Amino acid sequence: MNGIRILVAEDEKKLRDIILRYLEKEGYEGIAAVDGEDALDKWAEFQPDCLILDVMMPKMDGFEVLKNIRETDQVPVIMLTARREEDDKITGFEGGADDYVTKPFSSRELLVRIKALLKRSGRLSSDDRIEFAGLKIFPKEHLVLIQDQDANLTQKEYEVLLYLINNQKLALSREQILERIWGYDYDGEIRVVDTTIKRLRKKLQEEGEYIQTIRGVGYKFVP
């Protein structure tokens, strides 16, 4: 798995399962949502790296889900629809959608669009390397170099760093970091986030300044 989470909000089970199967073959972690309200709940719970939203869903349509998400998050979003009306596409793009796919579509086309969005957003490096000045990250090898020297990060330090980078310039609360990295069943103290960030900054040396503290909120990565 490459650590990328993709939420698929589609009420048609057969299509949803097909998309999830193709995502998993590509090494992504697929998360299923069966309606609009479920999509918002799963987005808040898992903080995915990309969303695929069907326009016509029970309880809450894709446009309303997108509106709620865009109040706090700029995660890449692809809208799915069986409609071909131009007004629907305009509504989606004006609401903050990054791409639009009209049914029927090929799974290969959808995967290409997903990968392009992930690269454009910085969540997926085009050459599997992430680089900021003296900081280099090689996700496949789980290797982090500072001035070409191994930073010797622990697994949790590495996961926190990657999570911050994948959501760079967004303020992430301690609760978000704790739930994403340690999981909902973690019964320790939230101070573990601050302790891990402190160690991480020290190991990153000058590049540790990229991790900024947002008072009363948490942290964000600003290269």
JOQUIRA-V500961 format. One record per pair of residues at least 12 apart in sequence whose ideal C-beta (glycine too) atoms are under 6 Angstrom apart, sorted by sequence separation. I is the first residue (numbers start at 1). J is the second residue. D is the distance in Angstrom with one decimal. If there is no record, write none. Layout:
BEGIN
i->[I | I]
j->[J | J]
d->[D | D]
END
This chain:
BEGIN
i->[8 | 53 | 128 | 134 | 178 | 79 | 134 | 210 | 99 | 31 | 178 | 16 | 142 | 174 | 177 | 6 | 62 | 163 | 79 | 84 | 98 | 174 | 77 | 36 | 77 | 78 | 79 | 80 | 82 | 160 | 6 | 8 | 35 | 37 | 76 | 159 | 11 | 35 | 36 | 37 | 4 | 5 | 6 | 7 | 8 | 9 | 11 | 35 | 36 | 55 | 2 | 40 | 1 | 39 | 50 | 51 | 52 | 53 | 54 | 55 | 70 | 1 | 40 | 63 | 67 | 36 | 66 | 9 | 66 | 63 | 7 | 7 | 160 | 157 | 161 | 156 | 5 | 7 | 76 | 6 | 5 | 123 | 157 | 171 | 5 | 6 | 7 | 8 | 9 | 10 | 173 | 174 | 4 | 9 | 76 | 173 | 11 | 171 | 172 | 11 | 172 | 171 | 170 | 151 | 168 | 169 | 165 | 164 | 146 | 146 | 50 | 135 | 134 | 49 | 22 | 26 | 132 | 47]
j->[20 | 65 | 140 | 146 | 190 | 92 | 147 | 223 | 113 | 46 | 193 | 32 | 158 | 190 | 193 | 23 | 79 | 180 | 97 | 102 | 117 | 193 | 97 | 57 | 98 | 99 | 100 | 101 | 103 | 181 | 28 | 30 | 57 | 59 | 98 | 181 | 34 | 58 | 59 | 60 | 28 | 29 | 30 | 31 | 32 | 33 | 35 | 59 | 60 | 79 | 27 | 65 | 27 | 65 | 76 | 77 | 78 | 79 | 80 | 81 | 96 | 29 | 68 | 91 | 95 | 65 | 95 | 39 | 96 | 95 | 42 | 43 | 196 | 196 | 200 | 196 | 46 | 48 | 117 | 48 | 48 | 166 | 200 | 214 | 49 | 50 | 51 | 52 | 53 | 54 | 217 | 218 | 49 | 54 | 121 | 218 | 57 | 217 | 218 | 58 | 219 | 220 | 220 | 203 | 221 | 222 | 221 | 221 | 204 | 205 | 114 | 207 | 207 | 123 | 107 | 111 | 223 | 180]
d->[5.8 | 5.7 | 5.4 | 5.9 | 5.7 | 4.5 | 4.7 | 5.3 | 5.3 | 5.4 | 5.4 | 5.8 | 5.9 | 5.3 | 5.0 | 5.5 | 5.8 | 5.7 | 4.7 | 5.9 | 5.5 | 4.6 | 5.2 | 4.6 | 5.5 | 4.6 | 5.0 | 5.5 | 4.4 | 5.6 | 5.1 | 5.9 | 5.1 | 4.5 | 4.9 | 5.0 | 5.8 | 4.3 | 5.0 | 5.4 | 4.9 | 4.7 | 5.7 | 4.7 | 5.8 | 4.0 | 5.7 | 4.5 | 2.7 | 5.9 | 4.6 | 5.9 | 5.6 | 5.0 | 4.7 | 4.7 | 5.0 | 5.5 | 4.6 | 4.1 | 4.1 | 5.9 | 5.8 | 6.0 | 5.8 | 4.9 | 4.9 | 3.6 | 6.0 | 5.7 | 5.5 | 6.0 | 5.5 | 5.9 | 6.0 | 5.7 | 5.8 | 4.2 | 4.0 | 5.8 | 4.2 | 4.8 | 4.8 | 4.5 | 5.3 | 4.7 | 4.8 | 4.9 | 4.9 | 4.5 | 5.7 | 4.8 | 4.8 | 5.9 | 5.1 | 4.2 | 5.0 | 4.8 | 5.1 | 5.8 | 5.9 | 4.7 | 5.9 | 4.9 | 4.4 | 5.9 | 5.3 | 3.9 | 6.0 | 5.5 | 5.9 | 4.2 | 5.6 | 4.8 | 4.4 | 5.9 | 4.4 | 5.6]
END
